Each structure stands twice: as C-alpha cells, then as structure tokens.
Amino acid sequence: MSKVIRTLLFILFGIGALFGMTLAAATTIANLEADFYFGFSYQGDESLKNLDCPVILSGDEVGTVAVTLSNPNEKEIEPLFQVEIGNMGLFRSYRDRMFIPAGESQTLQWTVSRDDVVFNHLILVKLFQFAAFKTPTRDGSCGIVYLDLPFSGNQVLVSTIAISLAGMGLAILLWLALDKIQSDYKARLTRAMLVMAGCVTAALVTGVLGVWLLGVLFFMVSLLLIAEVVRSFTATA
C-alpha cells in the first residue's frame, strides 16, 4: 500500500476519533460539573434513575428536563422536589410537588434555555426528592452542553456521533481491505486502531448517558492510545 493511501486512511481515522473525543469530553465535563456545581447541601439515599435531560441544546432551543417517579405503595404519595438550575454563576432554586396515585407513575418537567447557561457552554441541573410514604430521598443531576449554532442540539449530536463512528469504522475497513499482506505492521496498526475506536466509542456512550466517572476513564485511555496509533502508523511497513 502506498504511503499516500495509508496517510489518507490515518487522517480519516483521526477525524473520526477527534469528533468522538470532543463530544465525549464535552458531555463528560458537563455532567461532572453538574455533580459539583451546587455543592453537597442535598444528598439523597438513592439516585434518581429516571431523570431525563437533553444532551445538547443549540441557539434559541428550549429544552425539557423531566423526572418520572413510580408509586408502588398502597396509598397515594405527594413527594416534594427541590429543583436547582445554574444561572449566571449562581443558580435559581424552587420547589415542586408531584401527586402520584397508588400504583401509578407521574412525570414532572422543567424547561431550560440559553438563559440558564453558565461557564459559556453549560446548563447545569440538580434535583432532590424529599422522602414520602415509604419512598426514600433521592437526588440526581445532569449537565447539558450549549452551542450557539444554527442547528438543533439533536442534529449536532447525531451528526457528531455519525462522523465519529463512520470515520473510524471506514478507515479500519478500508485498511483491512486494501492491505492484504499479512505483516506485523498491519497487525499492529489494526490492533491499535480497533482498541482506540472501542475506547472512543465507550467514552461517547458513557458521556452521552451521563456516567461521567467512566467517561473520564475511557477518555483518558483514548488519549494514551493516540501515541500508540501514531507510533504504529509511523513504523516501517
């Protein structure tokens, strides 16, 4: 395989990895900030599992933060929620109640927009649910990435993920298809690209899902693997 073709495939893989790592870093930082921005005044006995937040908002979009709570008890409950949304370096705080009949589920929603942006590109939200009949205290937080772009947040999210996965995947497939010679060089570079693609994808998934601790881990491993991919590429074929 000519050096030109190898270089083009390396660039294609690099573009895919760059898009993926950028999105992974942005979403991981957003959720990490949301965990610490509001301090530790409200800590629940459990996590709010059904907290749903946008991943990215853009331009004048208004996003919806929602939490769904089920009541498995034999009587109705009316839990109280403390809601905190970052705003201009401080935060706005208010309380809402949710009435849930026995055996049913209900959803509470709040809106966020560019007016809630802190640190230029983040919207940070924290919820605390006070205890109700046989229902323990719960807390949850989420970070939303804000971009001032003429596209919707979902368009940015889907496009970035598609470019990342397509770039890395296509580069690996073309590399395997064009270089039929079984050699140590091919095996080493293939292995390096596959491992890095896997770590970048894992960082993407955990970042989008809000699992920032795993997101940090996979992102750091991806950074370390950059050196291995470059070293494998520059080795003599």
N, C-alpha and C positions, 0 to 999 in steps of 0.2 A: 504494500500500500504506500502511495506517495506521501511525503511529508505534508503536502498541501491538504490532502483529504483528511489526514489524521488531525491536522490543526483545525480544520473546519468542524470536525466532529467534536473536538475538545472545546471549541468555542460554543457550539450548540449545547453541549452538556453544561458548560459553565453558566450560560444564560439561564437554563432551567434551574440549576442549583441556586443561582443568585436570586431569582424571583421567589423560589420557595423559602430560602433562608430569610429573606427580607420580610415576607409575610409572617413567617414563624416568629421572628424576633419582635415584630410589631404587636402581634396578638399576645405573645407571652408577656411582654413588658406591660401591656395594658392590664392584663389580669393580675399580674404581680402587684402593680401599683394600686389596683382596686382593693387588694387584700390589706395593704398597709396605710393607705391614704387617710382613712377615717380613724385610725388608732385602734385601741382594743377595749373601748367602753362597753360594747355589746358583743358578747361571745355566747353562742348557743350551745346546747348539749349535743345537737346534731347539725348536719349540714342541710341546707335547703336543696333538695335534689332536683326539684322541678322549676328552677329559676331559668328563664329563657331570655336571652339578650341578643341584639344584633351583634354581628362580628365587626362590621364596618358600616359607618354612615358617611354620606358624602353630600356636599353642598347644602341645600336647604331641606334635606330629608328630615322627617320626624320619625324617630324610632320608637318601638314599644318594648318596654321591659315588663315581663309577665311572670307571675308565680302561680302555680297550681297546687292546691292543698286538698288532700282527701280526708274525710272524716269516717273512720271505721267504727266509731263508737255507737252506742245505743241511744245517745241523745245529741241534740244539736250543739255546735260549738260556735264561738264568735271570737277567734283569735285576733289579737291586735298586732299590727305591723309597724315597726319603725323604719322609715324609708329615708335614706340619705343619698343625695346626688351631688357630686362635686360641682362647684360653681365659683369661678373667679378666685381660685386659690383657697376658698373656704368650702362650704357646702350648704345646700338647702336641706332642711330636715322637716318632716311632718309625719303624721300617723294616720293609718287607715285601718278600718275593721273589715273583716270578711265573715259573712254569715254562711255557715255550712250545715245543712240539714244532716241528720244521721244517715250514714251510708252513701253520701254523695260527695262530689268534688266541686270546687269553685275556683275561679281564676280572678286574680286582681291584676290590673295593668296600670302602668305609668308611662308617660311619654318623655323622651329626651330629644334634644336637638343641638344645633351648633351653639346655642346659648349656654349649654352646660359644659362646654369644652374647657379643660384645664391642661396645662403644660403644652398648649398649642394643638395637640392632636389626640387627646384622650377624653373620653367621657366615662366617669367612674361612678359606680352604683353599689350601695350596700343595703341589704335588707336584714332586719332582725324580727323574728316572730316570737312574741311573748307566749308563755305557756297557757294552754287552755285545757279543759277537762280531758285528762289522760293524754294530752298532747304536749310533748316537751318543747322547750325553747329551741329555736333553730336560727341559723344565720347563713347568709350567702352573699357573695359579691361578684361583680363582673366588670370587665373593662372593655370599652368599645373604642375602636380606632376611628378617628375622624379625619377625613381628607376633603379638602376643598377642590373637588373635581366636578366636571360636567357629566359624570356618570353616577349611577346609583351604587350604593355600597355593595349590593349583591352582584352587580356587574363587575365591579372591581375584584371582589372576592373570587368569583367563578373564573374570571379571565386569568387572574394571577395563578390560581391553582392549575388551570389548564395549561398555561405556558410552562409552568414549572415541571409538571409531570410529563407533558409532551416533549419538552426539550431534553430532559434526562433520558426518558424512555426511548425516544427516537435515536438519540446519539448512541445509546448502548446497542440497540437493534442493528443500526447501520454498521457499527463497528464489528459486530459479530458476523454480519452478512458479507461485508466487504473483505474482511481479513480471514481467509480460510486456512491460513498457515497456523498449525498448532505450535506455539512457541511460548517460552517463558514470558516474553514481553506481552504477548496477547493475554495470557492467563493473568499476569499481574495487574495489567491495566483494567481488564474486565472485572476482576475481583474488587479492585479499588473503587471503580465506578458503581458497581452494584451495592457495595456496602454504604457508600456515601449517599446514593439515591435512596436507599432504605432509611438511613438516618434523617435525611432532609424530609422525606415523606412523613416519618414518625413525628418530627418536630412540627410539621404543618398540622397534622391531625391533633396532636395534644394542644397546640397553640389555639386552634380554632375551637376546640372543646373546652378550653379554659383551664386545662390541667397544667398550670404554669411550672410546677416543680419538674415534671417530666419534660416539659417544653424546654426548660433551661438545660437539662441534661442532654437531650438529643441535639440541641443547637450547639452546645459546646463540643460534643463528639463530632458533629459535622464540620465545625471549624478545624478541629485537629486532622480530620481526614482530607482537608484541602491539600495539605502538604504531601500526603501520600499519593493523591491523584496526580498532582503536578510532578512529583518525583517519578511515578510510573510512566507518565506521558513522555518526560524528557529522557528516559532511559533509552539506550540503543536497542532498536528493534532487532 
